[in-house]
Amino acid sequence: MLFGLNVSAQKEKGKKHTEKTTHKIVVQLSTPDTAAHRALTKQLNNLTSVWKDADVVVVVHNRGINMLRKNLTNVSKEIEMLSERGVKFLACEFTLQQLKIKKDEIVEKAGFTPYGLVEIITRQENGYAYLKGGF
């Protein structure tokens, strides 16, 4: 996966990283580690500070879903701020079903996708760079 990012970076060689270009990034988050949730929001803040028009989608599934749960998240303010910058957070409905979590337990700024892994793969097939959230 990282190889694809390097090829993409080579194509952009010679361009300033702040030039107007459409950057599409899909981020996978599946860890319950709250320190990783905080680190990811800091990274996304940095990314969207440089690429203000980037199309960034964070797909949250498996035990990472707690990042989007109203009563468990430690980054609700960050999610709200990043959403205002255009970052999309998608909760995996399959994970919700498996863990018996109701949609109304998810932060309001999040959207939903039927299958997190399918969402990630489909976006990669459509030209999105892949990043793994966490350490």
C-alpha positions as CSV (number, residue, x, y, z in Angstrom):
1,M,0.0,0.0,0.0
2,L,2.8,2.4,0.8
3,F,4.4,1.8,-2.5
4,G,1.3,3.4,-4.2
5,L,1.8,6.5,-2.1
6,N,5.5,6.7,-3.2
7,V,4.5,6.4,-6.9
8,S,2.0,9.1,-6.4
9,A,4.5,11.3,-4.7
10,Q,7.0,10.8,-7.5
11,K,4.4,11.9,-10.0
12,E,4.0,15.1,-8.0
13,K,7.8,15.6,-7.9
14,G,8.7,19.2,-8.8
15,K,5.3,20.5,-7.6
16,K,5.0,22.3,-4.3
17,H,3.0,20.3,-1.8
18,T,0.7,23.3,-1.4
19,E,-0.2,23.6,-5.1
20,K,-3.9,23.2,-6.0
21,T,-4.2,19.4,-6.7
22,T,-7.0,17.1,-5.9
23,H,-5.7,14.7,-3.2
24,K,-7.9,11.8,-2.3
25,I,-7.1,9.9,0.8
26,V,-8.9,7.0,2.5
27,V,-7.9,6.3,6.1
28,Q,-8.6,2.9,7.8
29,L,-9.1,3.0,11.6
30,S,-9.7,-0.3,13.4
31,T,-7.8,0.1,16.7
32,P,-9.5,0.8,20.0
33,D,-6.4,2.6,21.2
34,T,-7.5,6.1,22.3
35,A,-4.0,7.5,21.9
36,A,-4.1,6.4,18.3
37,H,-7.4,8.2,17.9
38,R,-5.9,11.4,19.2
39,A,-2.8,11.0,17.1
40,L,-4.9,10.4,14.0
41,T,-6.9,13.6,14.6
42,K,-3.6,15.5,14.9
43,Q,-2.3,14.0,11.7
44,L,-5.6,14.9,9.9
45,N,-5.4,18.4,11.2
46,N,-1.9,18.7,9.8
47,L,-2.9,17.2,6.5
48,T,-5.9,19.5,6.0
49,S,-3.8,22.5,7.0
50,V,-1.6,21.9,4.0
51,W,-4.1,20.4,1.6
52,K,-7.2,22.4,2.4
53,D,-9.2,20.9,-0.5
54,A,-8.2,17.3,0.0
55,D,-10.9,14.7,-0.1
56,V,-10.3,12.8,3.1
57,V,-12.4,9.8,4.2
58,V,-11.9,8.0,7.5
59,V,-13.5,4.6,7.6
60,V,-13.9,3.4,11.1
61,H,-14.6,-0.3,11.8
62,N,-14.0,-3.2,14.2
63,R,-12.9,-2.1,17.7
64,G,-11.9,1.4,16.3
65,I,-15.6,2.2,16.3
66,N,-15.3,3.6,19.8
67,M,-13.7,6.6,18.2
68,L,-17.1,7.5,16.9
69,R,-19.3,6.5,19.9
70,K,-20.7,9.5,21.6
71,N,-20.2,8.1,25.1
72,L,-16.7,6.7,24.5
73,T,-14.8,9.0,22.1
74,N,-12.0,11.1,23.4
75,V,-11.8,13.2,20.2
76,S,-15.4,14.5,19.7
77,K,-14.3,18.2,19.4
78,E,-11.6,17.2,16.9
79,I,-14.1,15.2,14.9
80,E,-16.4,18.2,14.7
81,M,-13.5,20.6,13.7
82,L,-12.2,18.2,11.1
83,S,-15.7,17.6,9.7
84,E,-16.0,21.4,9.3
85,R,-12.8,21.2,7.2
86,G,-14.4,18.5,5.0
87,V,-13.0,15.3,6.5
88,K,-15.7,12.6,6.3
89,F,-15.9,10.0,9.0
90,L,-17.8,6.8,8.1
91,A,-18.9,4.2,10.6
92,C,-19.1,0.6,9.4
93,E,-22.7,-0.7,9.7
94,F,-21.5,-4.3,9.7
95,T,-19.4,-3.5,12.8
96,L,-22.3,-1.8,14.4
97,Q,-24.5,-4.9,13.8
98,Q,-21.8,-7.3,15.1
99,L,-21.2,-5.3,18.2
100,K,-24.9,-4.5,18.8
101,I,-24.3,-0.7,18.6
102,K,-27.2,1.5,17.5
103,K,-26.7,4.2,15.0
104,D,-27.9,6.9,17.4
105,E,-24.8,6.0,19.6
106,I,-22.5,7.4,16.9
107,V,-21.4,11.0,16.8
108,E,-23.7,13.2,14.7
109,K,-20.9,14.3,12.3
110,A,-20.3,10.7,11.2
111,G,-21.9,9.0,8.2
112,F,-22.3,5.3,7.6
113,T,-21.1,2.7,5.1
114,P,-22.5,-0.8,4.9
115,Y,-19.1,-2.5,4.9
116,G,-15.9,-0.7,6.0
117,L,-13.5,-2.9,4.1
118,V,-15.5,-2.8,0.9
119,E,-15.6,1.0,1.2
120,I,-11.8,1.2,1.7
121,I,-11.1,-1.2,-1.3
122,T,-13.6,0.6,-3.6
123,R,-12.0,4.0,-2.8
124,Q,-8.5,2.6,-3.5
125,E,-9.8,1.3,-6.8
126,N,-11.0,4.8,-7.6
127,G,-7.7,6.4,-7.0
128,Y,-7.6,7.2,-3.3
129,A,-4.3,6.9,-1.5
130,Y,-4.5,4.6,1.5
131,L,-3.4,5.4,5.1
132,K,-3.6,3.1,8.1
133,G,-4.7,5.0,11.2
134,G,-2.9,4.1,14.4
135,F,0.6,3.3,15.5
